[in-house]
């Protein structure tokens, strides 16, 4: 039995540039929801105003910074690659998560396209192993690239003699 050595290295491919818009809109929706609820409580429940006012200001500043920085920063960090030996992923913005899943360990390959992703032509691929920690999620891929990658991974895993356990 040959053992293939997999080294941690930067994955080659960057996610699609539309990832920035997708993350920006997601963050904007979350900000509107959270700040809207806090603002409604502040407006309707007078007893909360002395302490909720400062909380609203701090939350608003944090969401503004998050909205301005996070989507582009994550775009610059996120990388992925699928080879004949493994699937590589690097993600994060405050902390970075670097993962490698050998082809022989892949149990399932899933594609997800939410409403916003569909509107932007993006998709998310999830590669799962039998391990409870063995899952790689690659967000922000062009839908065609994701479909081609899933098809290629399906072919490579079908040809691999590994047992996926």
C-alpha positions in Angstrom: 0.0 0.0 0.0 1.5 3.3 -1.1 1.2 6.2 1.4 1.0 9.6 -0.3 2.5 12.4 1.8 0.3 15.5 1.8 2.0 18.7 2.8 0.4 21.9 4.0 0.8 24.5 1.3 -1.2 27.4 0.1 -4.0 26.3 -2.1 -3.8 27.7 -5.7 -7.2 29.0 -6.4 -8.9 32.2 -5.1 -12.7 32.3 -4.6 -14.7 34.3 -7.1 -14.5 38.1 -6.8 -18.3 38.2 -6.4 -17.6 36.6 -3.0 -17.0 40.2 -1.7 -20.4 41.4 -2.7 -22.1 38.2 -1.4 -20.4 38.6 2.1 -21.1 42.4 2.1 -24.8 41.8 1.5 -25.0 39.0 4.1 -23.3 41.3 6.6 -25.6 44.2 5.7 -28.7 42.0 6.2 -27.4 40.8 9.6 -26.6 44.3 10.7 -30.0 45.6 9.7 -31.6 42.8 11.6 -29.6 43.1 14.8 -29.5 46.9 14.9 -33.2 47.0 13.9 -34.3 44.8 16.8 -32.1 46.8 19.2 -33.4 50.1 17.8 -37.0 48.9 18.2 -36.4 47.9 21.8 -34.7 51.2 22.4 -37.6 53.1 20.8 -40.5 51.2 22.5 -39.1 50.2 25.9 -38.2 53.4 27.6 -36.6 51.7 30.6 -33.8 50.2 28.4 -32.7 53.5 26.9 -30.0 54.4 29.5 -28.0 51.3 28.9 -29.2 50.3 25.4 -28.2 53.6 23.8 -24.4 53.0 24.2 -24.8 49.3 23.2 -26.5 50.5 20.0 -23.7 52.9 19.2 -21.0 50.3 19.9 -22.8 47.7 17.9 -23.3 50.1 15.0 -19.6 51.0 14.9 -18.7 47.3 15.0 -21.1 46.4 12.2 -19.8 49.4 10.1 -16.2 48.2 10.6 -17.2 44.6 9.9 -19.0 45.7 6.7 -16.1 47.8 5.5 -13.3 45.3 6.2 -14.4 41.7 6.5 -15.7 40.8 3.0 -12.6 42.0 1.2 -10.2 40.6 3.9 -11.9 37.2 3.7 -11.7 37.3 -0.1 -7.9 37.9 0.1 -7.4 35.0 2.5 -9.7 32.3 1.1 -8.1 29.8 -1.2 -9.0 26.3 -2.4 -7.7 23.6 -4.6 -8.8 20.1 -5.6 -6.1 17.7 -6.9 -6.1 14.0 -7.7 -4.7 13.5 -4.1 -6.6 15.9 -1.9 -8.9 18.9 -1.4 -7.2 21.9 0.2 -8.8 24.8 1.8 -7.7 28.0 3.6 -10.3 30.3 5.1 -10.9 32.9 7.8 -10.2 36.5 8.6 -9.4 36.9 12.3 -8.2 33.3 12.6 -7.2 31.1 9.6 -8.3 27.6 9.2 -6.2 25.4 6.9 -7.5 22.0 5.9 -6.6 19.1 3.8 -8.8 16.1 3.0 -7.2 13.2 1.2 -9.3 11.9 -1.8 -9.4 8.4 -0.2 -11.2 9.9 2.9 -14.0 11.7 1.0 -17.5 10.3 1.8 -19.7 12.9 0.2 -19.5 16.1 -1.9 -22.4 18.6 -1.7 -23.2 21.8 -3.5 -25.3 24.6 -1.9 -26.8 27.6 -3.7 -28.8 29.9 -1.5 -31.1 32.6 -3.0 -28.4 35.3 -2.8 -25.8 32.9 -4.2 -28.1 32.0 -7.1 -28.7 35.7 -7.9 -24.9 36.3 -7.9 -24.0 33.0 -9.8 -22.1 31.6 -6.8 -22.1 28.2 -5.1 -20.6 26.5 -2.0 -19.0 23.1 -2.0 -18.9 20.9 1.1 -16.5 17.9 1.1 -17.3 15.5 4.0 -15.4 12.6 5.4 -16.5 10.0 8.0 -14.7 11.9 10.7 -16.8 14.4 12.8 -14.1 17.0 12.1 -13.6 16.0 8.5 -15.5 18.6 6.5 -14.2 21.3 4.2 -16.5 24.0 3.0 -15.5 26.1 0.0 -17.7 29.2 -0.3 -17.9 31.8 -3.0 -17.2 29.7 -6.1 -18.5 30.5 -9.5 -21.4 28.1 -10.1 -19.8 26.6 -13.2 -16.5 26.1 -11.5 -18.3 24.5 -8.5 -20.2 22.1 -10.8 -17.0 21.2 -12.7 -15.1 20.7 -9.5 -17.8 18.5 -8.0 -17.9 16.4 -11.2 -14.1 16.0 -11.2 -14.0 15.1 -7.5 -16.8 12.5 -8.2 -14.7 11.0 -10.9 -11.5 11.0 -8.9 -13.1 9.5 -5.8 -14.9 6.8 -7.8 -11.5 5.8 -9.3 -9.7 5.8 -5.9 -9.4 2.4 -4.2 -9.6 4.0 -0.7 -12.4 3.0 1.6 -13.4 6.5 2.7 -13.4 5.6 6.4 
